[in-house]
Amino acid sequence: LWLDLEQETERHASVRWHWVKGHVGNALNERADELAVVAAASA
């Protein structure tokens, strides 16, 4: 997974990684979690 992410990051120079503390009500982090749960359930 990390190698795939690294390759995509190299292809798209505008990608920036930022650590976000979880479970503190960050709306975008909560949405990412929701999407991950849905994707995992359908895999």
PDB file of N, CA, C, O and CB in Angstrom:
ATOM      1  N   LEU A   1       0.829  -1.199   0.000  1.00  0.00           N
ATOM      2  CA  LEU A   1       0.000   0.000   0.000  1.00  0.00           C
ATOM      3  C   LEU A   1       0.869   1.255   0.000  1.00  0.00           C
ATOM      4  O   LEU A   1       0.621   2.189  -0.763  1.00  0.00           O
ATOM      5  CB  LEU A   1      -0.941   0.002   1.213  1.00  0.00           C
ATOM      6  N   TRP A   2       1.892   1.272   0.863  1.00  0.00           N
ATOM      7  CA  TRP A   2       2.736   2.467   0.945  1.00  0.00           C
ATOM      8  C   TRP A   2       3.473   2.728  -0.362  1.00  0.00           C
ATOM      9  O   TRP A   2       3.653   3.880  -0.758  1.00  0.00           O
ATOM     10  CB  TRP A   2       3.740   2.328   2.083  1.00  0.00           C
ATOM     11  N   LEU A   3       3.900   1.660  -1.033  1.00  0.00           N
ATOM     12  CA  LEU A   3       4.586   1.845  -2.316  1.00  0.00           C
ATOM     13  C   LEU A   3       3.638   2.433  -3.357  1.00  0.00           C
ATOM     14  O   LEU A   3       4.025   3.304  -4.136  1.00  0.00           O
ATOM     15  CB  LEU A   3       5.161   0.507  -2.818  1.00  0.00           C
ATOM     16  N   ASP A   4       2.395   1.953  -3.367  1.00  0.00           N
ATOM     17  CA  ASP A   4       1.396   2.506  -4.289  1.00  0.00           C
ATOM     18  C   ASP A   4       1.144   3.982  -3.993  1.00  0.00           C
ATOM     19  O   ASP A   4       1.067   4.802  -4.908  1.00  0.00           O
ATOM     20  CB  ASP A   4       0.076   1.715  -4.195  1.00  0.00           C
ATOM     21  N   LEU A   5       1.019   4.308  -2.720  1.00  0.00           N
ATOM     22  CA  LEU A   5       0.800   5.704  -2.342  1.00  0.00           C
ATOM     23  C   LEU A   5       1.982   6.579  -2.743  1.00  0.00           C
ATOM     24  O   LEU A   5       1.801   7.703  -3.211  1.00  0.00           O
ATOM     25  CB  LEU A   5       0.555   5.814  -0.839  1.00  0.00           C
ATOM     26  N   GLU A   6       3.185   6.060  -2.556  1.00  0.00           N
ATOM     27  CA  GLU A   6       4.376   6.811  -2.944  1.00  0.00           C
ATOM     28  C   GLU A   6       4.403   7.062  -4.453  1.00  0.00           C
ATOM     29  O   GLU A   6       4.738   8.163  -4.891  1.00  0.00           O
ATOM     30  CB  GLU A   6       5.641   6.060  -2.510  1.00  0.00           C
ATOM     31  N   GLN A   7       4.056   6.056  -5.242  1.00  0.00           N
ATOM     32  CA  GLN A   7       4.034   6.215  -6.697  1.00  0.00           C
ATOM     33  C   GLN A   7       3.009   7.262  -7.125  1.00  0.00           C
ATOM     34  O   GLN A   7       3.292   8.098  -7.982  1.00  0.00           O
ATOM     35  CB  GLN A   7       3.728   4.877  -7.373  1.00  0.00           C
ATOM     36  N   GLU A   8       1.834   7.213  -6.534  1.00  0.00           N
ATOM     37  CA  GLU A   8       0.798   8.188  -6.885  1.00  0.00           C
ATOM     38  C   GLU A   8       1.206   9.593  -6.457  1.00  0.00           C
ATOM     39  O   GLU A   8       0.921  10.566  -7.156  1.00  0.00           O
ATOM     40  CB  GLU A   8      -0.542   7.807  -6.236  1.00  0.00           C
ATOM     41  N   THR A   9       1.867   9.699  -5.320  1.00  0.00           N
ATOM     42  CA  THR A   9       2.343  11.002  -4.856  1.00  0.00           C
ATOM     43  C   THR A   9       3.348  11.579  -5.841  1.00  0.00           C
ATOM     44  O   THR A   9       3.335  12.778  -6.116  1.00  0.00           O
ATOM     45  CB  THR A   9       2.973  10.885  -3.457  1.00  0.00           C
ATOM     46  N   GLU A  10       4.216  10.731  -6.371  1.00  0.00           N
ATOM     47  CA  GLU A  10       5.197  11.190  -7.356  1.00  0.00           C
ATOM     48  C   GLU A  10       4.518  11.635  -8.653  1.00  0.00           C
ATOM     49  O   GLU A  10       4.986  12.565  -9.311  1.00  0.00           O
ATOM     50  CB  GLU A  10       6.213  10.079  -7.652  1.00  0.00           C
ATOM     51  N   ARG A  11       3.436  10.985  -9.015  1.00  0.00           N
ATOM     52  CA  ARG A  11       2.710  11.340 -10.246  1.00  0.00           C
ATOM     53  C   ARG A  11       1.933  12.639 -10.103  1.00  0.00           C
ATOM     54  O   ARG A  11       1.714  13.347 -11.086  1.00  0.00           O
ATOM     55  CB  ARG A  11       1.756  10.222 -10.633  1.00  0.00           C
ATOM     56  N   HIS A  12       1.523  12.950  -8.896  1.00  0.00           N
ATOM     57  CA  HIS A  12       0.696  14.132  -8.630  1.00  0.00           C
ATOM     58  C   HIS A  12       1.429  15.016  -7.620  1.00  0.00           C
ATOM     59  O   HIS A  12       1.264  14.862  -6.410  1.00  0.00           O
ATOM     60  CB  HIS A  12      -0.728  13.725  -8.093  1.00  0.00           C
ATOM     61  N   ALA A  13       2.222  15.924  -8.123  1.00  0.00           N
ATOM     62  CA  ALA A  13       3.096  16.736  -7.270  1.00  0.00           C
ATOM     63  C   ALA A  13       2.339  17.574  -6.244  1.00  0.00           C
ATOM     64  O   ALA A  13       2.931  18.024  -5.263  1.00  0.00           O
ATOM     65  CB  ALA A  13       3.932  17.643  -8.125  1.00  0.00           C
ATOM     66  N   SER A  14       1.053  17.788  -6.450  1.00  0.00           N
ATOM     67  CA  SER A  14       0.300  18.629  -5.517  1.00  0.00           C
ATOM     68  C   SER A  14      -0.154  17.881  -4.267  1.00  0.00           C
ATOM     69  O   SER A  14      -0.738  18.489  -3.370  1.00  0.00           O
ATOM     70  CB  SER A  14      -0.902  19.210  -6.215  1.00  0.00           C
ATOM     71  N   VAL A  15       0.099  16.583  -4.189  1.00  0.00           N
ATOM     72  CA  VAL A  15      -0.302  15.802  -3.011  1.00  0.00           C
ATOM     73  C   VAL A  15       0.604  16.154  -1.846  1.00  0.00           C
ATOM     74  O   VAL A  15       1.828  16.161  -1.978  1.00  0.00           O
ATOM     75  CB  VAL A  15      -0.246  14.274  -3.302  1.00  0.00           C
ATOM     76  N   ARG A  16      -0.003  16.447  -0.705  1.00  0.00           N
ATOM     77  CA  ARG A  16       0.742  16.718   0.522  1.00  0.00           C
ATOM     78  C   ARG A  16       0.140  15.869   1.638  1.00  0.00           C
ATOM     79  O   ARG A  16      -1.081  15.745   1.736  1.00  0.00           O
ATOM     80  CB  ARG A  16       0.706  18.246   0.890  1.00  0.00           C
ATOM     81  N   TRP A  17       0.979  15.296   2.461  1.00  0.00           N
ATOM     82  CA  TRP A  17       0.528  14.451   3.561  1.00  0.00           C
ATOM     83  C   TRP A  17       0.555  15.256   4.852  1.00  0.00           C
ATOM     84  O   TRP A  17       1.530  15.944   5.151  1.00  0.00           O
ATOM     85  CB  TRP A  17       1.409  13.180   3.686  1.00  0.00           C
ATOM     86  N   HIS A  18      -0.526  15.159   5.608  1.00  0.00           N
ATOM     87  CA  HIS A  18      -0.631  15.853   6.891  1.00  0.00           C
ATOM     88  C   HIS A  18      -1.203  14.891   7.919  1.00  0.00           C
ATOM     89  O   HIS A  18      -2.226  14.250   7.679  1.00  0.00           O
ATOM     90  CB  HIS A  18      -1.516  17.132   6.773  1.00  0.00           C
ATOM     91  N   TRP A  19      -0.537  14.792   9.070  1.00  0.00           N
ATOM     92  CA  TRP A  19      -1.053  13.967  10.158  1.00  0.00           C
ATOM     93  C   TRP A  19      -2.200  14.712  10.818  1.00  0.00           C
ATOM     94  O   TRP A  19      -2.103  15.908  11.096  1.00  0.00           O
ATOM     95  CB  TRP A  19       0.065  13.625  11.193  1.00  0.00           C
ATOM     96  N   VAL A  20      -3.283  13.996  11.064  1.00  0.00           N
ATOM     97  CA  VAL A  20      -4.445  14.570  11.730  1.00  0.00           C
ATOM     98  C   VAL A  20      -4.784  13.675  12.907  1.00  0.00           C
ATOM     99  O   VAL A  20      -4.968  12.469  12.741  1.00  0.00           O
ATOM    100  CB  VAL A  20      -5.664  14.716  10.752  1.00  0.00           C
ATOM    101  N   LYS A  21      -4.868  14.255  14.090  1.00  0.00           N
ATOM    102  CA  LYS A  21      -5.224  13.490  15.276  1.00  0.00           C
ATOM    103  C   LYS A  21      -6.646  12.966  15.105  1.00  0.00           C
ATOM    104  O   LYS A  21      -7.547  13.709  14.715  1.00  0.00           O
ATOM    105  CB  LYS A  21      -5.095  14.357  16.567  1.00  0.00           C
ATOM    106  N   GLY A  22      -6.838  11.695  15.395  1.00  0.00           N
ATOM    107  CA  GLY A  22      -8.152  11.086  15.237  1.00  0.00           C
ATOM    108  C   GLY A  22      -9.048  11.282  16.449  1.00  0.00           C
ATOM    109  O   GLY A  22      -8.584  11.590  17.546  1.00  0.00           O
ATOM    110  N   HIS A  23     -10.327  11.099  16.226  1.00  0.00           N
ATOM    111  CA  HIS A  23     -11.338  11.108  17.284  1.00  0.00           C
ATOM    112  C   HIS A  23     -11.412  12.436  18.033  1.00  0.00           C
ATOM    113  O   HIS A  23     -11.624  12.464  19.245  1.00  0.00           O
ATOM    114  CB  HIS A  23     -11.057  10.000  18.262  1.00  0.00           C
ATOM    115  N   VAL A  24     -11.237  13.532  17.303  1.00  0.00           N
ATOM    116  CA  VAL A  24     -11.354  14.851  17.933  1.00  0.00           C
ATOM    117  C   VAL A  24     -12.372  15.732  17.211  1.00  0.00           C
ATOM    118  O   VAL A  24     -12.433  16.939  17.440  1.00  0.00           O
ATOM    119  CB  VAL A  24      -9.992  15.546  17.959  1.00  0.00           C
ATOM    120  N   GLY A  25     -13.169  15.117  16.338  1.00  0.00           N
ATOM    121  CA  GLY A  25     -14.222  15.859  15.670  1.00  0.00           C
ATOM    122  C   GLY A  25     -13.817  16.602  14.409  1.00  0.00           C
ATOM    123  O   GLY A  25     -14.566  17.461  13.944  1.00  0.00           O
ATOM    124  N   ASN A  26     -12.662  16.301  13.844  1.00  0.00           N
ATOM    125  CA  ASN A  26     -12.258  16.917  12.581  1.00  0.00           C
ATOM    126  C   ASN A  26     -13.187  16.395  11.487  1.00  0.00           C
ATOM    127  O   ASN A  26     -13.213  15.196  11.213  1.00  0.00           O
ATOM    128  CB  ASN A  26     -10.748  16.608  12.244  1.00  0.00           C
ATOM    129  N   ALA A  27     -13.943  17.286  10.868  1.00  0.00           N
ATOM    130  CA  ALA A  27     -14.983  16.879   9.916  1.00  0.00           C
ATOM    131  C   ALA A  27     -14.430  16.080   8.735  1.00  0.00           C
ATOM    132  O   ALA A  27     -15.023  15.077   8.337  1.00  0.00           O
ATOM    133  CB  ALA A  27     -15.710  18.103   9.397  1.00  0.00           C
ATOM    134  N   LEU A  28     -13.314  16.509   8.180  1.00  0.00           N
ATOM    135  CA  LEU A  28     -12.760  15.787   7.031  1.00  0.00           C
ATOM    136  C   LEU A  28     -12.206  14.428   7.443  1.00  0.00           C
ATOM    137  O   LEU A  28     -12.311  13.462   6.687  1.00  0.00           O
ATOM    138  CB  LEU A  28     -11.662  16.617   6.362  1.00  0.00           C
ATOM    139  N   ASN A  29     -11.622  14.345   8.622  1.00  0.00           N
ATOM    140  CA  ASN A  29     -11.121  13.067   9.112  1.00  0.00           C
ATOM    141  C   ASN A  29     -12.284  12.108   9.385  1.00  0.00           C
ATOM    142  O   ASN A  29     -12.194  10.917   9.087  1.00  0.00           O
ATOM    143  CB  ASN A  29     -10.280  13.271  10.389  1.00  0.00           C
ATOM    144  N   GLU A  30     -13.357  12.625   9.943  1.00  0.00           N
ATOM    145  CA  GLU A  30     -14.539  11.797  10.200  1.00  0.00           C
ATOM    146  C   GLU A  30     -15.124  11.280   8.884  1.00  0.00           C
ATOM    147  O   GLU A  30     -15.538  10.124   8.802  1.00  0.00           O
ATOM    148  CB  GLU A  30     -15.608  12.599  10.984  1.00  0.00           C
ATOM    149  N   ARG A  31     -15.158  12.123   7.867  1.00  0.00           N
ATOM    150  CA  ARG A  31     -15.679  11.715   6.554  1.00  0.00           C
ATOM    151  C   ARG A  31     -14.788  10.654   5.932  1.00  0.00           C
ATOM    152  O   ARG A  31     -15.287   9.686   5.358  1.00  0.00           O
ATOM    153  CB  ARG A  31     -15.793  12.928   5.610  1.00  0.00           C
ATOM    154  N   ALA A  32     -13.480  10.823   6.039  1.00  0.00           N
ATOM    155  CA  ALA A  32     -12.552   9.818   5.516  1.00  0.00           C
ATOM    156  C   ALA A  32     -12.774   8.487   6.213  1.00  0.00           C
ATOM    157  O   ALA A  32     -12.723   7.436   5.574  1.00  0.00           O
ATOM    158  CB  ALA A  32     -11.090  10.277   5.693  1.00  0.00           C
ATOM    159  N   ASP A  33     -13.019   8.521   7.507  1.00  0.00           N
ATOM    160  CA  ASP A  33     -13.285   7.297   8.259  1.00  0.00           C
ATOM    161  C   ASP A  33     -14.574   6.639   7.775  1.00  0.00           C
ATOM    162  O   ASP A  33     -14.617   5.422   7.595  1.00  0.00           O
ATOM    163  CB  ASP A  33     -13.373   7.596   9.765  1.00  0.00           C
ATOM    164  N   GLU A  34     -15.619   7.428   7.563  1.00  0.00           N
ATOM    165  CA  GLU A  34     -16.885   6.886   7.054  1.00  0.00           C
ATOM    166  C   GLU A  34     -16.676   6.200   5.706  1.00  0.00           C
ATOM    167  O   GLU A  34     -17.171   5.094   5.486  1.00  0.00           O
ATOM    168  CB  GLU A  34     -17.937   8.005   6.921  1.00  0.00           C
ATOM    169  N   LEU A  35     -15.950   6.851   4.814  1.00  0.00           N
ATOM    170  CA  LEU A  35     -15.698   6.275   3.492  1.00  0.00           C
ATOM    171  C   LEU A  35     -14.874   4.994   3.590  1.00  0.00           C
ATOM    172  O   LEU A  35     -15.113   4.044   2.843  1.00  0.00           O
ATOM    173  CB  LEU A  35     -14.980   7.290   2.600  1.00  0.00           C
ATOM    174  N   ALA A  36     -13.915   4.962   4.497  1.00  0.00           N
ATOM    175  CA  ALA A  36     -13.092   3.765   4.671  1.00  0.00           C
ATOM    176  C   ALA A  36     -13.926   2.600   5.187  1.00  0.00           C
ATOM    177  O   ALA A  36     -13.739   1.465   4.750  1.00  0.00           O
ATOM    178  CB  ALA A  36     -11.933   4.047   5.632  1.00  0.00           C
ATOM    179  N   VAL A  37     -14.835   2.865   6.103  1.00  0.00           N
ATOM    180  CA  VAL A  37     -15.703   1.812   6.645  1.00  0.00           C
ATOM    181  C   VAL A  37     -16.600   1.245   5.547  1.00  0.00           C
ATOM    182  O   VAL A  37     -16.755   0.029   5.440  1.00  0.00           O
ATOM    183  CB  VAL A  37     -16.565   2.360   7.810  1.00  0.00           C
ATOM    184  N   VAL A  38     -17.186   2.113   4.736  1.00  0.00           N
ATOM    185  CA  VAL A  38     -18.047   1.665   3.635  1.00  0.00           C
ATOM    186  C   VAL A  38     -17.245   0.836   2.635  1.00  0.00           C
ATOM    187  O   VAL A  38     -17.701  -0.218   2.192  1.00  0.00           O
ATOM    188  CB  VAL A  38     -18.700   2.876   2.924  1.00  0.00           C
ATOM    189  N   ALA A  39     -16.056   1.307   2.282  1.00  0.00           N
ATOM    190  CA  ALA A  39     -15.221   0.581   1.321  1.00  0.00           C
ATOM    191  C   ALA A  39     -14.814  -0.781   1.867  1.00  0.00           C
ATOM    192  O   ALA A  39     -14.817  -1.768   1.131  1.00  0.00           O
ATOM    193  CB  ALA A  39     -13.972   1.398   0.971  1.00  0.00           C
ATOM    194  N   ALA A  40     -14.467  -0.846   3.141  1.00  0.00           N
ATOM    195  CA  ALA A  40     -14.065  -2.116   3.745  1.00  0.00           C
ATOM    196  C   ALA A  40     -15.234  -3.095   3.778  1.00  0.00           C
ATOM    197  O   ALA A  40     -15.045  -4.295   3.579  1.00  0.00           O
ATOM    198  CB  ALA A  40     -13.523  -1.888   5.165  1.00  0.00           C
ATOM    199  N   ALA A  41     -16.433  -2.593   4.027  1.00  0.00           N
ATOM    200  CA  ALA A  41     -17.608  -3.461   4.091  1.00  0.00           C
ATOM    201  C   ALA A  41     -17.969  -4.029   2.722  1.00  0.00           C
ATOM    202  O   ALA A  41     -18.532  -5.120   2.632  1.00  0.00           O
ATOM    203  CB  ALA A  41     -18.794  -2.695   4.659  1.00  0.00           C
ATOM    204  N   SER A  42     -17.651  -3.300   1.662  1.00  0.00           N
ATOM    205  CA  SER A  42     -18.005  -3.769   0.324  1.00  0.00           C
ATOM    206  C   SER A  42     -16.872  -4.539  -0.354  1.00  0.00           C
ATOM    207  O   SER A  42     -17.027  -5.005  -1.482  1.00  0.00           O
ATOM    208  CB  SER A  42     -18.405  -2.595  -0.538  1.00  0.00           C
ATOM    209  N   ALA A  43     -15.750  -4.670   0.319  1.00  0.00           N
ATOM    210  CA  ALA A  43     -14.592  -5.374  -0.272  1.00  0.00           C
ATOM    211  C   ALA A  43     -14.748  -6.883  -0.172  1.00  0.00           C
ATOM    212  O   ALA A  43     -13.872  -7.625  -0.616  1.00  0.00           O
ATOM    213  CB  ALA A  43     -13.288  -4.944   0.420  1.00  0.00           C
TER     214      ALA A  43
END
